[in-house]
Amino acid sequence: MSQRVVIIGAGLGGLSAAIHLCTMGYDVEVYEQNPLVGGRANRIETNGFRFDTGPSLINYPWVFEQLFAVTGACMDDYVELLPLDPSVTFFWRNGNQLQLSSDFQYLAEQLSQFDDAAHAKLSAFLSANQERFRFLFDYLVLSNAETIGKWIAPVPKQGLMRLGMFRSLDRELARFFRSESVRAALGSYAMYLGGSPYKLPGTFSILPFGELYYGLWYPRGGIYALVEAIRRRAVEIGVRIFCNSPVRAIRIESNRARSVELEDGTIVAADAVVSNVDVPTTQTMIVGAVPHRQQWTMTPGVITFYWGVRRNIDTAHHHCIFLPSDPRTAYAQLRRRLPDDLPFYICVPSRSDPSVAPAGCSTVFVLVPAPTLSAAGPAFDWDAAIERSRQEVLQRLDMHGIAISPQDIVVEHVWAPHEWRQRFGLYDGSAFGLAHNLWNIGPFRPSNRDRRVARLYYAGASTTPGTGLPMVVLSGAMVAQRIVSDEHSRVR
Ligand SMILES: Cc1cc2nc3c(=O)[nH]c(=O)nc-3n(C[C@H](O)[C@H](O)[C@H](O)COP(=O)(O)OP(=O)(O)OC[C@H]3O[C@@H](n4cnc5c(N)ncnc54)[C@H](O)[C@@H]3O)c2cc1C
């Protein structure tokens, strides 16, 4: 009889683990607390407006193609990924704008507004990072190694020295770009990984590189169209998914995960349990063993607005990022409160895909970075923070010619860090999971195999390799390999 694996949570990490395990012959059940699968990549529909709740930028499309391919299917038969080029537009208060693109000539012209010899600098940046990107994926990102020795053993040593691990992302970018504006723009992705380009390892220059070189993608119908396609394929190959089924506890006997207990008291026996819930949150669900007690360094929280606007917003681009005048101060303030000069991101998917809004209307997603719940402290006034964010975002948009009158916002949903925590079990209201500073990557990140409890595994943003949709899909593949190799070593 095939082994039964129970997966807690149907985020993309959980769904990917389910698909990989199912193709390997396991009997797989997924228990999800919410009515819809997708986790942070969820969907709100109100009066004809369709909002993607979290991720809006898709990169590394081959990761999703491979997920379908392991099941013998072709992704194109389920969902269409469209290239978005130009991809992201950055705005500064002084009126400067920078538009990113995968078209070398166009991008170099954009950069030449800020930096001299932009062609040569861009060329050097791309070729250095192409090598780094390949090196990281060939040797480190997909490694299931749990110790530093095993992690770096197969790696050519001269390549290790060129990874930029011991300088910050900002210093790494400064090797190529003198302009502080260009560095602020390309370094702004650090927020998703830990908070600041002045702290994050320079290795993560592969992030802006990946976006420039391989482009940004948009699933026709919205991000949730991709989630739905993955759910559909999982069910077709035999994964059983139970929504509205919160798990209350993971039951341990003789130091081994034996079953999960649902909120309604049902006990589901398992040969192995995979938690797709944040690793620190999972620790609170373990019954029958001593959980890890440690400090977790989390990425920031977010306040997100979902606006249905009763007119076309034709002055905005699909992805726009509004940078503060002094990013260093803004990142430092973000550790405890909202920065004085708010950085924020908006996505207007109806610019590329009218199907996500009623005719003549726009769907707008706004992401304002915020501190985590514990960093802000119990006295922090979240209602005031939401109100201030709403007003400042509208004012700043207006300043850049993207006027949205409050009367035109006919639908609004707002999620602050406590909503994110409550809806998806996100530890401390952190939006992107565990941070990616030097001591939280590779073998220093929580392994996808619990170190104390046998047959308890993890998939998703807080384990290896890290956060972001492609990474959590890869984490699903990695945990499946881990379970198989553990089983083989028990049999031998
Ligand atoms: C606002 C925002 C914007 C983002 N933007 C991007 C982007 O543009 N591009 C990108 O690639 N990434 C982005 N990310 C990051 C990306 O969303 C995450 O890395 C990824 O979705 C995490 O997937 P996951 O599988 O690890 O976990 P999750 O999506 O968190 O899924 C975990 C699942 O477990 C379920 N669960 C929790 N507790 C229980 C329980 N007790 N019982 C049963 N089920 C439970 C939850 O409901 C959830 O469905 C963004 C994230 C946020 C929040």
The ligand as an SDF file (V2000), in Angstrom:
LIG
                    3D

 53 58  0  0  0  0  0  0  0  0999 V2000
    1.4660   41.2490   -0.3450 C   0  0  0  0  0  0  0  0  0  0  0  0
    2.4310   40.2370   -0.9090 C   0  0  0  0  0  0  0  0  0  0  0  0
    3.0030   40.4490   -2.1450 C   0  0  0  0  0  0  0  0  0  0  0  0
    3.8700   39.5000   -2.6880 C   0  0  0  0  0  0  0  0  0  0  0  0
    4.3660   39.7200   -3.9420 N   0  0  0  0  0  0  0  0  0  0  0  0
    5.0640   38.7250   -4.5440 C   0  0  0  0  0  0  0  0  0  0  0  0
    5.3830   38.8330   -5.9280 C   0  0  0  0  0  0  0  0  0  0  0  0
    5.0410   39.8220   -6.5950 O   0  0  0  0  0  0  0  0  0  0  0  0
    6.0470   37.7950   -6.5060 N   0  0  0  0  0  0  0  0  0  0  0  0
    6.3900   36.6600   -5.8030 C   0  0  0  0  0  0  0  0  0  0  0  0
    6.9690   35.7350   -6.3850 O   0  0  0  0  0  0  0  0  0  0  0  0
    6.0980   36.5410   -4.4840 N   0  0  0  0  0  0  0  0  0  0  0  0
    5.4390   37.5430   -3.8450 C   0  0  0  0  0  0  0  0  0  0  0  0
    5.0670   37.4150   -2.5360 N   0  0  0  0  0  0  0  0  0  0  0  0
    5.5650   36.2560   -1.7750 C   0  0  0  0  0  0  0  0  0  0  0  0
    4.7410   35.0030   -2.0610 C   0  0  0  0  0  0  0  0  0  0  0  0
    3.3800   35.3170   -1.9670 O   0  0  0  0  0  0  0  0  0  0  0  0
    5.0520   33.9240   -1.0500 C   0  0  0  0  0  0  0  0  0  0  0  0
    6.4550   33.6690   -0.9890 O   0  0  0  0  0  0  0  0  0  0  0  0
    4.3490   32.6080   -1.3890 C   0  0  0  0  0  0  0  0  0  0  0  0
    3.0390   32.8100   -1.8510 O   0  0  0  0  0  0  0  0  0  0  0  0
    4.3320   31.7540   -0.1490 C   0  0  0  0  0  0  0  0  0  0  0  0
    3.7630   30.5210   -0.4430 O   0  0  0  0  0  0  0  0  0  0  0  0
    3.7540   29.3590    0.6380 P   0  0  0  0  0  0  0  0  0  0  0  0
    3.3320   28.1340   -0.0600 O   0  0  0  0  0  0  0  0  0  0  0  0
    5.0420   29.3280    1.3580 O   0  0  0  0  0  0  0  0  0  0  0  0
    2.7460   29.7760    1.7900 O   0  0  0  0  0  0  0  0  0  0  0  0
    1.3240   30.4520    1.8870 P   0  0  0  0  0  0  0  0  0  0  0  0
    0.9470   31.0990    0.6210 O   0  0  0  0  0  0  0  0  0  0  0  0
    1.3710   31.3070    3.1030 O   0  0  0  0  0  0  0  0  0  0  0  0
    0.3720   29.2080    2.1310 O   0  0  0  0  0  0  0  0  0  0  0  0
    0.2440   28.5850    3.3800 C   0  0  0  0  0  0  0  0  0  0  0  0
   -1.1490   28.0020    3.4560 C   0  0  0  0  0  0  0  0  0  0  0  0
   -1.3090   27.3360    4.7000 O   0  0  0  0  0  0  0  0  0  0  0  0
   -2.6300   27.5810    5.1430 C   0  0  0  0  0  0  0  0  0  0  0  0
   -2.7030   27.3430    6.5920 N   0  0  0  0  0  0  0  0  0  0  0  0
   -2.1220   28.0680    7.5920 C   0  0  0  0  0  0  0  0  0  0  0  0
   -2.4120   27.5400    8.7960 N   0  0  0  0  0  0  0  0  0  0  0  0
   -3.1900   26.4580    8.5380 C   0  0  0  0  0  0  0  0  0  0  0  0
   -3.8080   25.4920    9.3790 C   0  0  0  0  0  0  0  0  0  0  0  0
   -3.6930   25.5280   10.7150 N   0  0  0  0  0  0  0  0  0  0  0  0
   -4.5570   24.5250    8.8010 N   0  0  0  0  0  0  0  0  0  0  0  0
   -4.6880   24.4490    7.4580 C   0  0  0  0  0  0  0  0  0  0  0  0
   -4.1320   25.3460    6.6190 N   0  0  0  0  0  0  0  0  0  0  0  0
   -3.3790   26.3300    7.1520 C   0  0  0  0  0  0  0  0  0  0  0  0
   -2.8620   29.0200    4.7960 C   0  0  0  0  0  0  0  0  0  0  0  0
   -4.2280   29.3610    4.8060 O   0  0  0  0  0  0  0  0  0  0  0  0
   -2.2430   29.0690    3.4020 C   0  0  0  0  0  0  0  0  0  0  0  0
   -3.1820   28.7380    2.4100 O   0  0  0  0  0  0  0  0  0  0  0  0
    4.2040   38.3330   -1.9580 C   0  0  0  0  0  0  0  0  0  0  0  0
    3.6360   38.1280   -0.6970 C   0  0  0  0  0  0  0  0  0  0  0  0
    2.7570   39.0620   -0.1740 C   0  0  0  0  0  0  0  0  0  0  0  0
    2.1300   38.8060    1.1700 C   0  0  0  0  0  0  0  0  0  0  0  0
  1  2  1  0
  2  3  1  0
  2 52  2  0
  3  4  2  0
  4  5  1  0
  4 50  1  0
  5  6  2  0
  6  7  1  0
  6 13  1  0
  7  8  2  0
  7  9  1  0
  9 10  1  0
 10 11  2  0
 10 12  1  0
 12 13  2  0
 13 14  1  0
 14 15  1  0
 14 50  1  0
 15 16  1  0
 16 17  1  0
 16 18  1  0
 18 19  1  0
 18 20  1  0
 20 21  1  0
 20 22  1  0
 22 23  1  0
 23 24  1  0
 24 25  2  0
 24 26  1  0
 24 27  1  0
 27 28  1  0
 28 29  2  0
 28 30  1  0
 28 31  1  0
 31 32  1  0
 32 33  1  0
 33 34  1  0
 33 48  1  0
 34 35  1  0
 35 36  1  0
 35 46  1  0
 36 37  1  0
 36 45  1  0
 37 38  2  0
 38 39  1  0
 39 40  1  0
 39 45  2  0
 40 41  1  0
 40 42  2  0
 42 43  1  0
 43 44  2  0
 44 45  1  0
 46 47  1  0
 46 48  1  0
 48 49  1  0
 50 51  2  0
 51 52  1  0
 52 53  1  0
M  END
$$$$
